[in-house]
Every structure is written in C-alpha cells, then in structure tokens.
C-alpha cells in the first residue's frame, strides 16, 4: 500500500515537472533561425535551409527577402517525425572469394 501511494505521488510530481518545463520552453522562444537550428542539430546552415525549403519544418515566417524563421510548433513537429533509431544495421552477406581468372580452362 505504501508503494502505491509513493508511486502515485512520484507520477504526479513527474507530470507537474513536465508541465512546468513545457511551459518554460514555450515561453522562452517562439521562433528559431537557421543558425540556431544548425547549432542545435550539429549540421550546416545550408542543410537547414534545404530542409526549410523542402517543408520539413512546416510553415515558416518570412522576415525579409531571404530570412525565414521556424516556429516552435514547426520545430516540435519536425522533432516528433524525425526521432527514432538513427542507424539500423542491415544483414551482410558473406564476402565472395576473388579469383584471379574468370575461367581457368581445362585442367
């Protein structure tokens, strides 16, 4: 019984903490530049610009002729759709033996 009460308390505490963190993240920043996203994901700004043009971040805010800002909603959608295992190993076939001649002829 004590474990049930403790688990319920910890679950409520974790939920409250998640709600507070989400509210803080939303209040801190609503838009992101390509440079900020490049630093966040460890890629170049050119790669981020290609992803923006491909529509991977959803609708963006145009703040001039060349500057586009990604919204927090677009960023969350991008991260939701692009999370998961980064590398899945494929089964490899055994290497084929190399021969010096394709057909050695009669022996």
N, C-alpha and C positions, 0 to 999 in steps of 0.2 A: 504494500500500500504506500509506503514511504517513497519507493522508487517511482510509482505512478505520479505522485504529487510532484516530485523533483523533476521528472521528465516533462510534465505539463508546464511547470514553471520555466524550465530551460527553453522549451519550444516557444512560449510566449515572449520570453526575453529575446530570443533569436529573431522572431518576427518583428518585434519592435525595433531592434537594431537595424534590420534590413530596411524597414520603412524609413527610418531616420537617415540612413546612408543614401537611399534613393532620393529622398527629398533634398539632401545636401548636394548631390551630384547634379540634379536638375536645376537647382538654384544657382550653382556656380557658373555654369557655362551653357549657353543655348546654341551657339554656332562654333564651327571649327574651320580653320583654314587648311589648305593643302599641306603647308609646312608643319602644322601641329599634328595632322594625321600621319604624315610621313615619319615624324619622330615617334609617334605612338606605336606604329606598326613596324618600324625599322626598315622602311623602304625609301625610295627616292620620291621627290615631289612629282617627277614626271609620271611615275607609276600611279600615284594618287590621282593625278589629272586624267590619266587614261581611264581609271575606274569611275571617276566622276562623269566623264563623257559617256561611258558605257551604261550609266544609270544605276550602278551598284549601290549608291548611297541615296537613291530616291531623288526627290525634287530638291534642288539647291536654291539658295538665294543668290541672285546676281547683284553684285555690289559695284558695278562698273563694267567697263568693256571686257576685261579679262579675269576679274576676280569673282570666284564663286565660293560661297560659304556653305558648308554641310550643316544641316540642322541636327540637333541632338536626337530627334526621332529617327532621322535617316541613319545616323550612326548606330543607334540601338538595333535597327532593322538589319543593317549590314553585319553587325556582330552576331546577331541571332542566326542569320543564314550562313555565316562563314565560320562557325565554330564546329569543332569535331576533331577527329584524328587528322593530323597533318600528313602522315605518311602511312600507307598500308603496304606491307611487303607482299609482293607477288611471288608465286611459286616459280622457282627456276628449274629449267631442265638441266640435265647433266651435260657438260660440255662435250662436243663431238670431237672425236680423235682426228687430228690433222694427218693427212697423208701427203707425201712428197710428190706423188704422181697420181693422177686420177685413175689410170688403168695400167697396172704393171705388166700386162701381157701374159702370154703363156709361160708357165714355169717348167 
